[in-house]
Amino acid sequence: MVIVYESKTGFTKRYAEMLASKTGFKVFSVKEIEKIDKNEEIIFLGWMKVGKVQGFDKVRKYNVKAVIGSGTGRTAEPDTETVIARNNIGNIPFFYMRGGCLPLKQLKGMDRLMLSFFVKMLKKRKDMDEETEEAIYNIENGFDGIKEENLAPVLEWLRAKA
């Protein structure tokens, strides 16, 4: 089994490397996918954007045994069932791990533009709650939610699979 990841700002890559250190599995970026035998079992990690696990379509035709989405929310957004459906994950186990994001000022191009618009939209909400305030703060200031304990469900799944 190997680990393949798609990471834009390094948070998902850190999870891939952390998982590799716990399991002894080799780690590959999606850009290195051609190095992997089509029959090799893969745990795939991708960062999430609007409920889409980035990079998953690039590895779909390989032997993917689990999909891990990494995002800034406390839980998969919009929700786990929607993420599974939106990504056409099917019966492959899906795990969500809270990752992180760079501060808005450090982002560039379309990402900065879209998130700036999103923050403005959130700030106009009449039903402002703690989670919305947290989202605004995290986007504006950055956030690092990478924690070793977030790997626990994946490691439990691997132990049960063995």
C-alpha positions as CSV (number, residue, x, y, z in Angstrom):
1,M,0.0,0.0,0.0
2,V,1.2,3.6,-0.8
3,I,0.0,7.1,0.0
4,V,-0.7,9.5,-2.8
5,Y,-1.6,13.1,-2.1
6,E,-2.6,16.4,-3.8
7,S,-1.6,19.5,-1.7
8,K,-1.7,23.2,-2.7
9,T,-0.3,24.9,0.5
10,G,1.4,22.0,2.2
11,F,-1.2,21.1,4.9
12,T,-2.4,17.9,3.1
13,K,1.2,16.9,2.3
14,R,2.0,17.1,6.0
15,Y,-0.8,14.7,6.8
16,A,0.5,12.3,4.0
17,E,4.0,12.4,5.5
18,M,2.6,12.0,9.1
19,L,0.5,8.9,7.9
20,A,3.6,7.5,6.2
21,S,5.7,7.8,9.4
22,K,3.0,5.9,11.3
23,T,2.5,3.1,8.7
24,G,5.8,2.9,6.8
25,F,4.0,3.3,3.5
26,K,5.8,5.2,0.7
27,V,4.4,8.7,-0.2
28,F,3.9,10.1,-3.7
29,S,2.5,13.3,-4.9
30,V,-0.2,13.0,-7.6
31,K,2.4,14.4,-10.1
32,E,4.4,11.1,-9.5
33,I,1.4,8.8,-10.1
34,E,3.0,7.1,-13.1
35,K,5.6,5.6,-10.8
36,I,2.9,3.5,-9.1
37,D,1.8,0.2,-10.4
38,K,-1.9,0.2,-11.3
39,N,-2.5,-2.7,-9.0
40,E,-0.8,-1.1,-6.0
41,E,-3.3,-0.2,-3.2
42,I,-3.6,3.5,-2.6
43,I,-4.7,5.7,0.3
44,F,-5.4,9.1,-1.4
45,L,-5.3,12.4,0.4
46,G,-6.6,15.6,-1.2
47,W,-7.4,19.1,-0.1
48,M,-11.0,20.1,-0.4
49,K,-12.5,23.0,-2.3
50,V,-16.3,23.4,-2.4
51,G,-16.8,19.8,-1.4
52,K,-14.5,18.5,-4.1
53,V,-11.4,16.4,-3.1
54,Q,-8.8,17.9,-5.3
55,G,-6.7,15.4,-7.3
56,F,-9.0,12.5,-6.8
57,D,-10.0,12.4,-10.5
58,K,-6.3,11.9,-11.3
59,V,-6.0,8.7,-9.3
60,R,-9.6,7.4,-9.7
61,K,-8.5,4.7,-12.3
62,Y,-5.9,3.4,-9.8
63,N,-6.5,0.9,-7.0
64,V,-7.8,3.5,-4.4
65,K,-8.7,1.8,-1.1
66,A,-9.5,5.0,0.9
67,V,-10.0,8.7,0.3
68,I,-9.1,11.4,2.8
69,G,-10.3,14.9,2.4
70,S,-8.5,17.7,4.2
71,G,-10.2,21.1,4.8
72,T,-10.5,24.0,7.1
73,G,-13.9,23.2,8.5
74,R,-14.5,21.2,11.7
75,T,-16.3,18.7,9.6
76,A,-16.5,17.8,5.9
77,E,-18.3,20.6,4.1
78,P,-21.1,20.8,3.1
79,D,-21.4,17.3,4.8
80,T,-19.9,13.9,4.4
81,E,-22.7,12.4,2.3
82,T,-22.6,15.3,-0.2
83,V,-18.8,15.1,-0.4
84,I,-19.0,11.3,-1.2
85,A,-21.7,11.9,-3.8
86,R,-20.0,15.0,-5.3
87,N,-16.8,13.1,-5.8
88,N,-18.4,9.9,-6.9
89,I,-16.4,8.0,-4.2
90,G,-18.9,5.2,-4.0
91,N,-18.1,2.4,-1.5
92,I,-14.5,3.5,-0.9
93,P,-14.0,4.5,2.8
94,F,-13.9,8.3,3.1
95,F,-12.3,10.2,6.0
96,Y,-12.2,13.9,6.7
97,M,-9.3,15.5,8.5
98,R,-9.2,19.2,9.5
99,G,-6.2,20.7,7.8
100,G,-5.5,24.4,7.4
101,C,-5.2,27.4,5.3
102,L,-2.8,30.3,4.7
103,P,-3.8,33.8,5.7
104,L,-5.9,35.5,3.0
105,K,-3.1,38.1,2.4
106,Q,-0.7,35.3,1.4
107,L,-3.1,33.8,-1.2
108,K,-2.9,34.8,-4.8
109,G,-5.1,35.1,-7.9
110,M,-8.4,33.4,-8.0
111,D,-8.1,31.8,-4.6
112,R,-7.6,35.1,-2.9
113,L,-10.5,36.7,-4.9
114,M,-12.9,33.8,-4.2
115,L,-12.1,33.7,-0.5
116,S,-12.3,37.5,-0.2
117,F,-15.8,37.3,-1.7
118,F,-16.7,34.4,0.6
119,V,-15.6,36.3,3.7
120,K,-17.6,39.4,2.7
121,M,-20.6,37.1,2.2
122,L,-20.1,35.5,5.6
123,K,-19.8,38.9,7.3
124,K,-23.2,39.9,5.9
125,R,-25.0,37.0,7.5
126,K,-27.8,37.9,9.8
127,D,-27.5,34.5,11.6
128,M,-23.8,34.9,12.6
129,D,-22.8,32.0,14.9
130,E,-19.6,30.8,16.5
131,E,-18.7,28.6,13.5
132,T,-19.2,31.4,11.0
133,E,-17.1,33.8,13.1
134,E,-14.4,31.1,13.4
135,A,-14.5,30.6,9.6
136,I,-14.0,34.3,8.9
137,Y,-11.2,34.5,11.4
138,N,-9.4,31.4,10.0
139,I,-9.6,32.6,6.4
140,E,-8.4,36.1,7.2
141,N,-5.6,35.0,9.6
142,G,-4.8,31.5,8.5
143,F,-5.2,28.3,10.5
144,D,-3.3,25.2,11.2
145,G,-5.5,22.3,12.3
146,I,-3.0,19.5,11.6
147,K,-3.0,17.1,14.5
148,E,-1.6,13.6,14.8
149,E,-4.8,12.5,16.6
150,N,-6.8,13.3,13.5
151,L,-5.2,10.2,11.9
152,A,-6.8,7.9,14.4
153,P,-9.8,6.8,12.3
154,V,-7.6,6.0,9.3
155,L,-5.2,4.1,11.5
156,E,-8.1,2.1,13.1
157,W,-9.4,1.3,9.6
158,L,-6.0,0.1,8.5
159,R,-5.7,-2.1,11.7
160,A,-9.2,-3.6,11.0
161,K,-8.3,-4.2,7.4
162,A,-5.1,-6.1,8.2
